[in-house]
Amino acid sequence: MKKNIALNRTKVTNDLMHYIYDNIDSQINLDILSADFHISKFHMHRIFKEEFGSNIYETVKSIRLQKASNLLITNKNSTISEISAMCGYGSQTSFIRAFIKRFEMSPKQWRKGGYLEYSNKILNALPDHFGSKTGYSDLEPLIKKMKPIKVYYIRHLGYDQSIKKCWQKLQTFIFHNDIQSYSQIALYHDNPIITPLKDCNYVACIGINDDIEPSQINLPSFEIHGGVYAEFSATGYGDDILKLTQWIYHEWLPSSGYETTTKHSYVVYDENNFLNEKGFFSLKYYIPIVLT
């Protein structure tokens, strides 16, 4: 019984977090949300904070700012007012005030290059970052219409080597259920070159192509959005994926003629660096795009 209660609690809190990320561009009404999840507002707040370490209001505010900080870099043709609205702010004034408090610079200063110093500070804090000589400036994307993907997942707070434990658990699930056809997918709820790595929500996912009884699955699930994406095929080692992310967001995207959205980027692994001794990855990186 206790195990079932714990699983249900995990599912509710993870579904709440996913809902917030998916609806960050709109006003999130907690009264409606608690009714939809069939739990009291008090209980919803309590289990969310116990699971994630911050309350729902703080989390919504943080995610709005993370999304906005990213769009200010990539969406050059969108005004600051448009970007604040895209991230769920009711007024530009409240957005600017919150942005300055979080990033210690105005959205305009951030857009003019302040983001580079902020991002480099995050990446340079990694002891072995940029250790490999892998470069990505010659990559050319394919533009693809992707279908929605149903995935089962484990959420991890922080972008670090302990992510490996999530993948090992998913691998154990795959082996235990003798699943032959599946995909390993990492969903980036937060952009790790903008959000401090310890605060990043990283989601390790598997898409299952085999038929499997629902009773065998004790993992939460959601659907990765379909839509138009730029697909980059890349290889590297360990934290090279952050170098790839930085190049896509800071160099390719601003000069590409495309803009991104508040949807999430994700990668599909051919070779998962968290599951091999050399830390090697081979993957396809998908970033949502729209024409400017």
C-alpha positions in Angstrom: 0.0 0.0 0.0 2.8 2.4 1.0 4.5 1.7 -2.3 1.4 2.6 -4.3 0.9 5.8 -2.3 4.5 6.8 -3.1 4.1 6.0 -6.8 0.9 8.0 -7.0 2.6 10.9 -5.2 5.5 10.9 -7.6 3.2 10.7 -10.6 1.1 13.7 -9.3 4.1 15.9 -8.6 5.8 15.0 -11.9 2.6 15.6 -13.8 2.3 19.0 -12.1 5.8 20.0 -13.0 5.2 18.9 -16.6 2.0 20.9 -16.8 3.7 24.0 -15.6 6.5 23.7 -18.2 3.9 23.0 -20.9 1.7 25.9 -20.0 4.2 28.5 -19.0 3.0 30.8 -21.7 -0.4 31.2 -20.1 -1.8 32.2 -16.7 -1.6 29.1 -14.5 -4.6 29.0 -12.2 -3.8 26.8 -9.1 -7.5 26.5 -8.1 -8.3 24.9 -11.5 -5.1 22.9 -11.4 -5.9 21.3 -8.0 -9.4 20.5 -9.2 -8.1 18.8 -12.3 -5.7 16.7 -10.2 -8.4 15.9 -7.7 -6.4 17.0 -4.7 -6.7 19.9 -2.3 -4.7 23.1 -3.0 -3.0 22.7 0.3 -2.0 19.1 -0.3 -0.8 20.0 -3.8 1.5 22.7 -2.5 2.8 20.5 0.3 3.7 17.5 -1.8 5.2 19.6 -4.6 7.5 21.4 -2.2 8.5 18.2 -0.5 9.3 16.6 -3.9 11.1 19.5 -5.6 12.3 21.8 -2.7 10.5 24.9 -3.9 6.9 26.0 -3.9 4.7 26.2 -7.0 4.8 30.0 -7.2 8.6 30.1 -7.0 8.9 27.4 -9.6 6.5 29.1 -12.1 8.4 32.4 -11.6 11.7 30.7 -12.2 10.6 28.8 -15.3 9.1 32.0 -16.8 12.4 33.8 -16.4 14.4 30.9 -17.8 12.2 30.7 -20.9 12.3 34.4 -21.4 16.1 34.6 -21.0 16.5 32.1 -23.8 14.0 33.7 -26.2 15.7 37.1 -25.7 18.8 35.5 -27.3 17.2 33.5 -30.1 14.2 35.5 -31.1 15.7 38.7 -32.4 12.6 39.9 -34.2 10.4 39.6 -31.1 10.1 42.7 -28.8 10.8 42.5 -25.1 7.1 43.0 -24.6 6.2 40.1 -26.9 8.7 37.8 -25.2 7.3 38.7 -21.8 3.8 37.8 -23.0 5.0 34.5 -24.5 6.3 33.5 -21.1 3.1 34.3 -19.3 3.7 37.8 -17.9 0.8 40.1 -17.7 2.9 43.3 -17.9 6.3 44.2 -19.3 7.1 46.2 -16.2 6.7 43.3 -13.9 8.7 41.1 -16.2 11.6 43.6 -16.4 11.6 44.0 -12.6 11.7 40.2 -12.1 14.4 39.8 -14.8 16.7 42.4 -13.2 16.4 40.7 -9.8 17.3 37.3 -11.2 20.0 38.1 -13.7 21.3 41.5 -12.3 20.9 43.2 -15.7 18.0 44.4 -17.7 16.5 42.3 -20.6 18.0 44.9 -23.0 21.5 44.5 -21.5 21.1 40.7 -21.6 20.1 40.8 -25.2 23.1 43.0 -26.2 25.6 40.4 -25.0 25.2 40.1 -21.2 24.0 36.5 -21.8 27.4 35.5 -23.1 29.2 36.3 -19.8 26.4 34.7 -17.8 26.5 31.5 -19.9 30.3 31.2 -20.1 30.4 31.5 -16.3 28.2 28.5 -16.0 30.1 26.4 -18.4 33.6 27.4 -17.3 32.7 26.2 -13.8 32.8 22.7 -15.1 36.3 21.2 -14.2 36.7 19.3 -17.6 34.4 21.3 -19.8 35.7 21.9 -23.4 38.4 19.2 -22.7 37.7 17.6 -26.0 38.5 19.4 -29.3 35.1 18.5 -30.8 33.6 21.4 -32.8 30.2 21.8 -34.2 30.3 24.9 -36.3 30.1 22.9 -39.6 26.9 21.1 -38.7 23.9 21.5 -41.0 20.5 20.7 -39.7 17.7 18.8 -41.4 14.2 20.5 -41.0 11.7 17.9 -39.9 8.1 17.6 -39.0 8.2 15.4 -35.9 5.3 13.4 -34.5 4.4 13.4 -30.8 6.3 10.8 -28.8 4.9 9.1 -25.7 7.6 8.5 -23.2 8.1 7.1 -19.7 10.6 9.0 -17.6 12.6 9.8 -14.5 13.1 13.5 -13.7 16.5 14.6 -12.3 17.3 18.0 -10.7 20.8 19.1 -11.7 22.9 18.5 -14.7 25.7 16.4 -13.5 27.1 12.8 -13.6 24.5 11.5 -11.1 22.1 11.6 -14.1 23.7 8.2 -14.9 21.6 6.7 -12.1 18.4 7.7 -13.9 19.6 6.0 -17.0 20.6 2.9 -15.1 17.2 2.6 -13.6 15.5 2.9 -17.0 17.9 0.4 -18.4 17.0 -2.0 -15.5 13.3 -1.5 -16.4 14.0 -2.3 -20.1 16.0 -5.4 -19.3 13.5 -6.7 -16.6 10.6 -6.4 -19.0 12.6 -7.8 -22.0 11.8 -4.7 -24.1 13.5 -5.0 -27.5 12.5 -1.9 -29.4 12.8 1.4 -27.6 14.4 4.9 -27.8 16.5 6.7 -25.2 15.5 10.4 -25.1 16.7 13.3 -23.0 14.3 16.2 -22.6 15.7 19.5 -21.6 13.0 21.3 -19.6 15.7 24.0 -18.9 18.5 25.2 -21.1 21.7 24.1 -19.3 23.8 26.9 -20.9 21.5 29.6 -19.3 20.1 27.9 -16.2 22.7 27.1 -13.4 23.5 23.4 -13.8 22.4 22.6 -10.3 18.9 24.0 -11.0 18.4 22.3 -14.4 15.4 19.9 -14.8 16.8 17.0 -16.9 14.3 14.3 -17.9 15.6 10.8 -18.9 13.0 9.2 -21.1 12.3 6.0 -23.0 9.9 5.7 -25.9 8.7 2.0 -26.1 7.8 0.5 -29.4 7.1 -3.0 -28.0 3.6 -4.0 -26.7 3.8 -4.0 -22.9 1.1 -4.5 -20.3 0.2 -1.2 -18.5 0.5 -3.1 -15.2 4.2 -3.6 -15.9 4.9 0.1 -16.1 5.4 1.9 -12.8 6.8 5.0 -14.4 5.1 8.4 -15.0 4.6 9.3 -18.7 3.9 12.3 -20.9 3.9 13.2 -24.6 6.8 15.1 -26.2 5.3 17.7 -28.5 5.2 17.1 -32.2 5.9 20.0 -34.6 8.6 21.5 -36.8 12.2 20.9 -35.5 15.7 21.5 -36.7 17.6 18.1 -36.3 21.3 18.1 -35.7 23.3 14.8 -35.8 26.3 15.0 -33.5 28.9 13.0 -31.7 31.2 13.9 -28.8 32.2 13.1 -25.2 30.6 14.0 -21.9 30.0 17.7 -21.6 30.5 18.3 -25.3 26.8 18.3 -25.5 26.8 21.6 -23.6 29.2 22.9 -26.2 26.7 21.7 -28.9 23.8 23.4 -27.1 25.7 26.7 -26.8 26.6 26.7 -30.5 23.0 25.9 -31.5 21.4 28.6 -29.3 24.0 31.3 -29.4 25.4 31.0 -32.9 23.3 28.9 -35.3 19.8 30.0 -34.2 20.2 33.8 -34.1 21.6 33.8 -37.6 19.4 31.1 -39.1 16.3 33.0 -40.0 14.3 30.9 -37.5 13.2 31.5 -34.0 12.5 29.0 -31.3 9.4 28.6 -29.0 8.7 27.7 -25.3 8.5 24.0 -26.3 11.4 21.8 -25.1 14.5 20.7 -27.0 15.3 17.0 -26.8 17.9 14.5 -27.9 17.5 11.0 -29.2 20.5 8.9 -28.4 22.1 6.3 -30.7 24.9 6.0 -28.1 24.3 7.3 -24.6 27.3 8.9 -22.9 25.9 8.2 -19.4 25.8 4.4 -20.2 29.3 3.7 -21.6 32.7 3.8 -20.0 34.2 6.3 -22.5 31.4 8.9 -22.0 30.9 8.9 -25.8 27.6 10.1 -27.3 26.1 9.8 -30.8 22.7 11.6 -31.0 20.2 13.7 -32.8 19.4 17.0 -31.2 16.0 18.5 -31.9 15.1 22.2 -31.3 11.6 23.6 -32.1 11.7 26.3 -34.7 9.3 28.8 -36.4 10.0 31.2 -39.3 10.7 34.8 -38.3 
